Amino acid sequence: MTRLSHLDETGAAHMVDVGGKGETERVAIAEGCVKMRPETLALIRAGNAAKGDVIGTARIAGIMAAKKTHDLIPLCHPLLLSKITVDIEADEALPGLRVSATVKLVGKTGVEMEALTAVSVACLTIYDMAKAADKAIIIQDIRLLRKTGGKSGDWSADPINGN
């Protein structure tokens, strides 16, 4: 059984030492959804939310959050990210917005937490900006879709089993 990397041999939490690792290109892609009433989605798409441009603000919030992940998650390393993309698209079938983030760097540790943080904060920002119109908004299904690089290699979520 694999042990948790952020626990030492005594079981105490610690920051993983990445000093001996080689630098590789690392990419992580995460996603999440913000489900809302169709009327709320229409309000956002029309740009008529009381607080302003919901999608544009959420995109910037997600980018800023990825850069600050080490300030939010105690054992994350501060990283020099080379690329952060946050995409937000309307999905009438939800109804709501689908949020995805792609984070990239060349370094000694992965960027999964940065991608997940970007998605989480973008979703929270959408909620904050639209809650006056719809308090029943649901943030759901935040997950890692794919990661590449590093010692453990590439990984993709299994769309059939939902992993």
TAPE-V997748 format. One record per backbone hydrogen bond with DSSP energy under -1.0 kcal/mol. CO is the residue of the C=O (numbers start at 0). NH is the residue of the N-H. Records with the same first field share a line. If there is no record, write none. Layout:
CO: NH  NH
This chain:
3: 6
5: 13
7: 10
11: 7
17: 20
23: 106
25: 104
26: 147
27: 102
28: 144  145
29: 100
30: 142
31: 98
32: 139
33: 96
34: 137
36: 40
37: 41
38: 42
39: 43
40: 44
41: 45
42: 47
43: 46
48: 51
51: 53
52: 56
53: 57
54: 58
55: 59
56: 60
57: 61
58: 62
59: 63
60: 64
61: 65
62: 66
65: 68
67: 70
68: 71  72
72: 75
78: 80
82: 103
84: 101
86: 99
88: 97
90: 93  95
94: 35
95: 90
96: 33
97: 88
98: 31
99: 86
100: 29
101: 84
102: 27
103: 81  82
104: 25
106: 23
110: 114
111: 115
112: 116
113: 117
114: 118
115: 119
116: 120
117: 121
118: 122
119: 123
120: 124
121: 125
122: 126
123: 127
124: 128
125: 129
126: 130
129: 132  133
137: 34
139: 32
142: 30
144: 156
145: 28
146: 154
147: 26
149: 152
154: 146
157: 161
